[in-house]
């Protein structure tokens, strides 16, 4: 019997501060007709020091559309169904109904190994349960060395009791793709361009934040937390991204008694494109941060650039952050606007 009721879940996912890269796929006759994007996790059991690999499907690209590839089985787990019974009842509607091999990617989109998802199992994500792929890594890669190779910033942990048994796990994650994808390539950016991009992002990001009523509590220019220069469509022209905030940085401890409706900060995600050296806002997201955090959502984090359909243009995979819950979105550049083409595969408490 499988009873996955956690007493505590600790999650920590991070990003680098500045990145400059591009994704250019090799020429192909036409885009692929299908692909699956997921999270690949290397889990380490802290009690017995054993490792295992898992594949959490996020999105399936099929016939020009993106579909949610996750299968939520939380209710069946809470009914104390056995893992084998849960898999049997739900396997037909999962992309894991047949063995599949996935490319395990580093942060730049380069394949570091492959994972053969040979069978489905039940995995725990926060307070919810989903079908996951289980199997083995190929190319003579060992799970312990792969665990060490993945960035520390991409780590999570879980501790508590499952069916009366103590559980203490840590894992690292990265993005995976069923179809081969092109690795990221550096773009050529001059010091003068970097200076201009940074100034434009700070100016435009501050203006977007100041449009919210909550920003009236904060003065000055927004602080740049993340800054990336990319070429999403491979046309040689830059798109730039920044995460900015005004107020107290997220994660700063609360001092003393704070009213529950207090605004601590306002965050923004800003994307710009350039025509004749002039910036154009192509996507924005602005979120006030309250005390407690449950009073509002949170801004997304950019996880990866990945050419999901092999059309030579990169999509932006992001994690949407909510209070005790996350989901994933894929953004695509269309008519000089960065638009979401998929949102789903969410989990939380």
RAQUIUR-V565443 format. One line per field, one symbol per residue. ss: DSSP state (h for helix, s for strand, l for the rest). burial: 1 if it has 9 or more other C-alpha atoms within 8 Angstrom, else 0. A space follows every 50 residues. Layout:
ss: ???
burial: ???
//
This chain:
ss: lllllllssssssllllssslssllllllllllsssssssssssslllls ssssssssssssllsssslllslhhhhhllllhhhhhhhhhhhlhhhlls ssssslllllsssssssssssssssllsssssssssslllllhhhhhhhl lllsssssssssllsssssssssssssllllllsslllllhhhhhhhhhh hhhhhhhhhhllhhhhhlllllssssssssllllllllssssssssslll lllllllllllssssssssssssssllsssssssssssssslhhhlllll ssssssllllllllssssssssllssssssssssllssssssssssssl
burial: 01111100100100100001111110000000111111111111110000 10111111111100011111101101110111100110011001011011 11111101111011111111110111111111111111001010011001 00011111111100001111111111110011111010000001001101 11101101110000100000010111111111110001111111110000 00000000000011111111111100001011110111111010011111 1111111111111111111111101111111110000111111110110
//
